[in-house]
């Protein structure tokens, strides 16, 4: 297992299994460990990017899409 979520890049922590499910974090999977739809995850990544941008304007959904292309889970998608 790697140290980061293959979907969003969040650090995977905790040997208790509560913070991750396989190669994905709990925010990118359902209760059974199945990866959530890309659109749903992209919205979450966009919100995260908006928070760290300190109020700067921008198309965060588009930026999230570019960011996610670097993630193993989404690198093969259009």
QUIUR-V516922 format. One record per backbone hydrogen bond with DSSP energy under -1.0 kcal/mol. CO is the residue of the C=O (numbers start at 1). NH is the residue of the N-H. If there is no record, write none. Layout:
CO&NH  CO&NH
This chain:
3&12  5&9  6&73  10&5  14&17  19&26  21&24  23&6  24&21  25&28  28&36  30&33  34&30  37&41  38&42  39&43  40&44  41&45  42&46  43&47  44&48  45&49  46&50  47&51  48&52  53&56  58&60  59&63  60&64  61&65  62&66  63&67  64&68  65&69  67&70  68&71  71&74  71&75  74&77
